[in-house]
Amino acid sequence: MKRKLAVLLAGTMVMASLVGCGGSDAASTETAAPAEETAEEAPAEEAAEEAPAEEAAGDTIKVGFAQVGHESDWRAANTQNYQDTFSAANGYELSFVDADNDNAVQLEAVRTFIQQEMDYICIAPIETAGWDTVLQEAQDAGIPVLIVDRSVDADPSLYETQIGCDMVLEGETAGNWLAEYLNGEAANILVIEGTVGASATLGRTEGFNKVAAEHSEWTILDSQSGDFTQAGGQEVMESFIKSYSDFNVVVCQNDNEAYGAMDAMDAAGITYGVDGDVIIISYDATHDGLQYTLDGKINCNVECNPLQAEFAADVIQKLEAGEAIDPVTVVVDQAFVAPGITSQYATTMTQEVLDGRAY
Ligand code: GYE
């Protein structure tokens, strides 16, 4: 009881949003239940005593964002987008932590946000696993959590919502495009995966492998993590080149890995892209990745849109207003292919498409 009361006194504004939300949305009612119980159990006059002070300080919404790191161009664009959206001018105080791809640092950041009594916590989880305890701690503290970009394997009642791209679909799109492009030709495939245990890695791998399983003429020779970095992509590709002499497809699970893989192939005299021996598939479709696609160096680039902060802000504003929120928001992607390729799964790159890309 003592803990519950402390929770109530610490977050009048948060509690109000949860109660309001619970009243209007079935999915969120469940999520908000512990905080609502807290409200009901606490003596009304004690809550009233504390409320005015909390409300006076409550005009600015305090958001803690535990970001993965700064491993890629995608991540840089995503971070910038959060900083622009959750600005003081927009009524927010954003506390930003770059976890540098370290799970322990990310967990610690979330615990610090809980201690600091943030109004909301956004987590872009490095890995899917290991979140139950800290999410429970946030819920016990009455702080709504938004899982953003990647997903977690925790009980969904421990967080408000998940916002991100459909990584499995991205993998399927890459696979479907390859099948269409090869049209029955054999493929010896090397995969440079993203960070081990990340939903972006797991989903893209699952989706691609699902299509690969339908093609007995395809062989996945090897699949290693390049940790979503350019250096990682280069290192993995260099080791692939030492081990395999007969491959015609390299799948890079993000653009930065593709840049590293291209450097490694350049150094080894291996040609790639529309005029080369090796087909390159990449993910993200960031500006530079699309430049390489326009140049015909990357054959197919499956988009993952990093501009997701608006969706998070929308959820927070709805919770503040006591409105219903969606338990899941899928950020819609498309795929792009090099000039000269036409595909039912992707848009053929043009200078105009590239000029329209802000990140
Ligand atoms: O593809 C990669 C980044 O989680 C979707 O993380 C994101 C991935 C993105 O490092 O570039």
Residues whose N, C-alpha, C, O or C-beta is under 5 A from the ligand:
A	BS01	GYE	E71 S72 W74 R75 D149 R150 A200 F228 Q253 N254 D284 C304
